[in-house]
Amino acid sequence: MQNSTSSGGKQTLSSEKQLLVTSNLALVGYVVSGLAMKLPTHIDRDELRSAGLEGLVQAAHSFAEDRGVPFRHFAALRIRGAIMDDLRRNDWASRSVRQAGRVREQAVDHLIATLGSAPKKAEIAEYMGVSIEELCSLEASLSRGSVLSLDADAASGGFSSKEVVDSESGGPEDHILESEFQTYLRAAVTALPDRLGVVITRYFLQGHAMADIAEDLGVTESRVSQLRAEALVLMRDGMNTHLAPEEVPVSTRPGGAVDRRRSAYFAAVAENRLMGLDQRLTEEKKAAAERPLQPSTAGMAS
């Protein structure tokens, strides 16, 4: 059913979309709770919930079932995005600092797409037309912002599924969402090219120090840091291709070598996800087959 439009030009939700909102109100609280742990105590949680509710409504409005993505997962990302947008609007930083920060983000994204790897600080400064000292000063200003750590987590794909939906306090649907997210995450990691996969696996999953990884790979710690950043951006876009397509940046050189590599990776994520689902189904069937049958009590009464 299509959404209707009021006389004032504001779109209203159909009854089906309204049901999506009312049945998922608790999701706003879960997301706010996850983000609040990273925010200063002076930030009003009620304002965060208000922004999150707006995000939930937006999610219901734009949700399409044929994408094959559970609404709760789709909505959680939209709720988080709406809250972060509200934080940016009310951030301590001056408008000029925030604007310069966005320019830097765009420069990094462009350089990654062009170079195929994380850019060096000198390359970012050159692209922005500033000195390295000015870039360092900007980064220092941004690092004092309360929103930066959240942006960095979201941009790098470093947020956890527990932050998106607190599965421990939810019901069966929350566990399904957690399982779906983990399936995509595993698919994204296993699809990474060899060196990127080694860095992500050893740093995040095995807890190795950056220096140890650098020594084993025969590169500098700075290079390992670049590989990690490159891998996280690739994973973010690979997962968003299936979970939030509108968040994937448009290629600056369609059909180019970098674009072909990214497309191949996105396809590998999709294939690995299907393999992961098949494996999980096989394991569930095997576990069910090995489970001892309960003896029937029929006819046992004397």
C-alpha positions as CSV (number, residue, x, y, z in Angstrom):
1,M,0.0,0.0,0.0
2,Q,1.3,3.4,-0.9
3,N,1.8,6.2,1.6
4,S,-0.6,9.1,1.3
5,T,0.3,12.8,1.2
6,S,-1.4,15.4,3.4
7,S,-2.6,18.8,2.2
8,G,0.5,20.3,3.8
9,G,2.8,18.2,1.6
10,K,3.9,15.9,4.4
11,Q,3.7,12.2,3.7
12,T,1.6,10.1,6.1
13,L,2.1,6.5,6.8
14,S,-0.2,3.7,5.7
15,S,-1.7,1.5,8.3
16,E,0.9,-1.2,7.5
17,K,3.7,1.3,7.9
18,Q,2.2,2.6,11.2
19,L,2.1,-0.9,12.5
20,L,5.9,-1.2,11.7
21,V,6.5,1.9,13.9
22,T,4.3,1.0,16.8
23,S,5.5,-2.6,17.0
24,N,9.2,-1.5,17.0
25,L,9.2,1.4,19.4
26,A,11.4,-0.5,21.9
27,L,14.1,-0.6,19.2
28,V,14.6,3.1,19.7
29,G,15.4,2.6,23.4
30,Y,17.9,-0.2,22.5
31,V,19.8,1.9,20.1
32,V,19.8,4.9,22.4
33,S,21.1,2.8,25.3
34,G,23.9,1.5,23.1
35,L,25.0,4.9,21.9
36,A,24.6,6.6,25.3
37,M,27.5,4.6,26.8
38,K,29.8,6.6,24.4
39,L,28.4,10.0,25.0
40,P,29.0,12.7,27.7
41,T,26.4,12.6,30.6
42,H,25.2,16.1,29.8
43,I,23.5,15.0,26.6
44,D,19.8,14.8,27.0
45,R,18.6,11.2,26.4
46,D,15.1,12.3,25.8
47,E,16.4,14.3,22.8
48,L,18.2,11.2,21.5
49,R,15.0,9.2,21.8
50,S,13.1,11.9,20.0
51,A,15.6,11.9,17.2
52,G,15.6,8.1,17.2
53,L,11.8,8.0,16.8
54,E,12.1,10.3,13.8
55,G,14.5,7.8,12.4
56,L,12.1,4.9,13.0
57,V,9.3,6.7,11.2
58,Q,11.7,7.4,8.3
59,A,12.7,3.8,8.2
60,A,9.1,2.7,8.0
61,H,8.4,5.1,5.3
62,S,11.3,4.0,3.0
63,F,11.3,0.2,3.9
64,A,10.8,-2.2,1.0
65,E,10.2,-5.8,1.9
66,D,11.6,-7.1,-1.5
67,R,15.1,-6.1,-0.3
68,G,15.2,-9.2,1.8
69,V,16.5,-7.3,4.8
70,P,14.6,-7.7,8.2
71,F,12.9,-4.4,9.1
72,R,14.4,-4.3,12.6
73,H,17.9,-4.4,11.1
74,F,17.1,-1.7,8.5
75,A,15.4,0.4,11.1
76,A,18.2,0.1,13.6
77,L,20.6,1.6,11.1
78,R,18.2,4.5,10.3
79,I,17.6,5.2,14.0
80,R,21.3,5.4,14.7
81,G,21.8,7.6,11.7
82,A,19.0,10.0,12.8
83,I,20.5,10.3,16.3
84,M,24.0,11.0,15.0
85,D,22.6,13.6,12.6
86,D,20.9,15.3,15.6
87,L,24.2,15.1,17.6
88,R,26.0,16.8,14.7
89,R,23.5,19.6,14.6
90,N,24.0,20.3,18.3
91,D,27.7,19.5,18.5
92,W,30.1,21.8,20.3
93,A,32.3,22.3,17.2
94,S,31.9,25.4,15.1
95,R,30.2,25.2,11.8
96,S,33.5,25.8,10.0
97,V,35.2,22.9,11.8
98,R,32.3,20.5,11.1
99,Q,32.3,21.6,7.4
100,A,36.1,21.1,7.2
101,G,35.6,17.6,8.8
102,R,33.1,16.7,6.1
103,V,35.5,17.9,3.4
104,R,38.2,15.6,4.9
105,E,35.8,12.7,5.0
106,Q,35.0,13.2,1.3
107,A,38.7,13.5,0.5
108,V,39.5,10.2,2.2
109,D,36.6,8.4,0.5
110,H,37.7,9.8,-2.9
111,L,41.3,8.9,-2.4
112,I,40.4,5.3,-1.2
113,A,38.3,4.8,-4.3
114,T,41.0,6.3,-6.6
115,L,44.1,4.7,-5.0
116,G,42.5,1.4,-3.9
117,S,44.0,1.8,-0.4
118,A,43.9,4.1,2.6
119,P,45.6,7.4,1.8
120,K,48.5,8.8,3.7
121,K,48.2,12.1,5.6
122,A,50.3,13.9,3.0
123,E,47.9,12.7,0.2
124,I,44.9,13.9,2.1
125,A,46.4,17.3,2.8
126,E,47.4,17.7,-0.8
127,Y,43.9,16.8,-2.0
128,M,42.3,19.3,0.4
129,G,44.8,22.0,-0.6
130,V,46.1,22.5,3.0
131,S,49.4,21.9,4.7
132,I,50.0,18.8,6.9
133,E,50.2,21.0,9.9
134,E,46.7,22.4,9.1
135,L,45.3,18.9,8.6
136,C,46.7,17.8,11.9
137,S,45.2,20.8,13.6
138,L,41.8,20.0,12.1
139,E,42.0,16.4,13.2
140,A,42.9,17.5,16.7
141,S,39.9,19.7,16.8
142,L,37.6,17.0,15.5
143,S,39.0,14.5,18.0
144,R,37.7,16.6,20.8
145,G,34.1,16.3,19.6
146,S,31.7,13.9,21.3
147,V,30.4,12.7,18.0
148,L,33.8,11.8,16.4
149,S,34.1,8.4,18.0
150,L,30.6,7.5,16.9
151,D,31.3,8.6,13.3
152,A,34.5,6.7,13.3
153,D,32.8,3.5,14.5
154,A,30.0,3.8,11.9
155,A,32.3,4.8,9.1
156,S,34.7,1.9,9.8
157,G,32.0,-0.7,10.4
158,G,33.3,-1.0,13.9
159,F,29.9,-0.8,15.7
160,S,28.7,-4.0,17.2
161,S,25.4,-5.7,16.7
162,K,24.8,-5.4,20.4
163,E,24.9,-1.6,20.1
164,V,22.3,-1.7,17.3
165,V,19.9,-4.1,19.1
166,D,20.5,-5.3,22.6
167,S,19.7,-8.9,22.0
168,E,20.2,-9.8,25.6
169,S,17.2,-7.8,26.6
170,G,15.1,-8.6,23.6
171,G,13.0,-11.5,22.4
172,P,13.3,-14.0,19.6
173,E,13.3,-11.4,16.9
174,D,16.3,-9.7,18.4
175,H,18.2,-13.0,18.3
176,I,17.3,-13.4,14.7
177,L,18.6,-9.9,14.0
178,E,21.8,-10.7,15.8
179,S,22.3,-13.9,13.9
180,E,21.6,-12.1,10.5
181,F,24.2,-9.4,11.4
182,Q,26.8,-11.9,12.4
183,T,26.2,-13.9,9.2
184,Y,26.9,-10.7,7.1
185,L,29.9,-9.8,9.3
186,R,31.5,-13.2,8.9
187,A,30.8,-13.1,5.1
188,A,32.5,-9.7,4.9
189,V,35.6,-10.8,6.8
190,T,36.0,-14.1,4.9
191,A,35.6,-12.3,1.5
192,L,38.5,-9.9,2.2
193,P,41.6,-10.1,0.1
194,D,44.4,-12.1,1.8
195,R,46.4,-9.4,3.4
196,L,43.4,-7.3,4.5
197,G,41.8,-10.5,5.9
198,V,44.9,-11.3,7.9
199,V,45.0,-7.8,9.5
200,I,41.4,-7.8,10.4
201,T,41.4,-11.4,11.8
202,R,44.6,-11.0,13.8
203,Y,43.9,-7.5,15.1
204,F,40.1,-7.7,16.0
205,L,39.5,-11.4,16.4
206,Q,42.8,-12.7,17.8
207,G,43.8,-9.6,19.7
208,H,47.4,-9.3,18.2
209,A,49.2,-6.0,18.7
210,M,49.8,-3.8,15.6
211,A,53.6,-4.2,16.0
212,D,53.4,-8.0,16.0
213,I,51.2,-8.0,12.8
214,A,53.6,-5.5,11.1
215,E,56.6,-7.7,12.0
216,D,55.0,-10.9,10.6
217,L,53.9,-9.2,7.4
218,G,57.3,-7.4,7.0
219,V,55.8,-3.9,6.9
220,T,55.6,-0.9,9.1
221,E,52.9,-0.3,11.8
222,S,51.7,2.6,9.7
223,R,51.1,0.3,6.8
224,V,49.2,-2.1,9.0
225,S,47.1,0.8,10.1
226,Q,46.4,1.7,6.5
227,L,45.5,-1.8,5.7
228,R,43.1,-2.0,8.6
229,A,41.4,1.3,7.5
230,E,41.1,0.0,4.0
231,A,39.6,-3.3,5.1
232,L,37.1,-1.6,7.4
233,V,35.9,0.7,4.6
234,L,35.6,-2.2,2.3
235,M,33.7,-4.3,4.8
236,R,31.3,-1.4,5.6
237,D,30.4,-0.9,1.9
238,G,30.2,-4.7,1.3
239,M,27.7,-5.1,4.1
240,N,25.8,-1.9,3.3
241,T,25.4,-3.1,-0.3
242,H,22.9,-5.7,1.1
243,L,21.7,-4.0,4.3
244,A,21.6,-0.3,3.4
245,P,22.3,0.2,-0.3
246,E,21.7,4.0,-0.1
247,E,24.7,4.3,2.2
248,V,27.2,2.9,-0.3
249,P,29.2,5.8,-2.0
250,V,28.9,6.0,-5.8
251,S,32.0,5.0,-7.7
252,T,33.9,8.0,-9.1
253,R,35.2,5.8,-11.9
254,P,32.6,3.2,-12.9
255,G,34.1,0.2,-14.7
256,G,37.7,1.1,-13.5
257,A,40.0,-1.3,-11.9
258,V,39.1,-0.2,-8.3
259,D,35.4,-0.4,-9.1
260,R,35.8,-3.9,-10.5
261,R,37.7,-5.0,-7.4
262,R,35.0,-3.6,-5.1
263,S,32.2,-5.2,-7.2
264,A,34.0,-8.5,-7.0
265,Y,34.3,-8.2,-3.2
266,F,30.6,-7.2,-2.9
267,A,29.6,-10.3,-4.9
268,A,31.9,-12.5,-2.7
269,V,30.2,-11.1,0.5
270,A,26.8,-12.2,-1.0
271,E,28.1,-15.6,-1.9
272,N,29.7,-16.1,1.5
273,R,26.5,-15.1,3.2
274,L,24.5,-17.7,1.3
275,M,27.2,-20.3,2.2
276,G,27.0,-19.3,5.8
277,L,23.2,-19.7,5.8
278,D,23.5,-23.1,4.2
279,Q,26.1,-24.2,6.7
280,R,24.0,-23.0,9.6
281,L,21.0,-24.8,8.2
282,T,23.1,-28.0,7.8
283,E,24.3,-27.7,11.4
284,E,20.8,-27.2,12.7
285,K,19.6,-30.3,10.7
286,K,22.5,-32.4,12.0
287,A,21.9,-31.3,15.6
288,A,18.2,-32.2,15.2
289,A,19.0,-35.6,13.7
290,E,21.4,-36.4,16.6
291,R,19.0,-35.3,19.2
292,P,17.6,-38.4,21.0
293,L,13.9,-39.0,20.3
294,Q,11.6,-38.9,23.3
295,P,9.8,-42.2,23.8
296,S,6.1,-42.0,23.1
297,T,3.9,-42.4,26.1
298,A,1.0,-43.6,24.0
299,G,-0.3,-47.0,25.0
300,M,2.0,-47.3,28.0
301,A,-0.7,-46.8,30.5
302,S,-1.9,-50.1,32.1
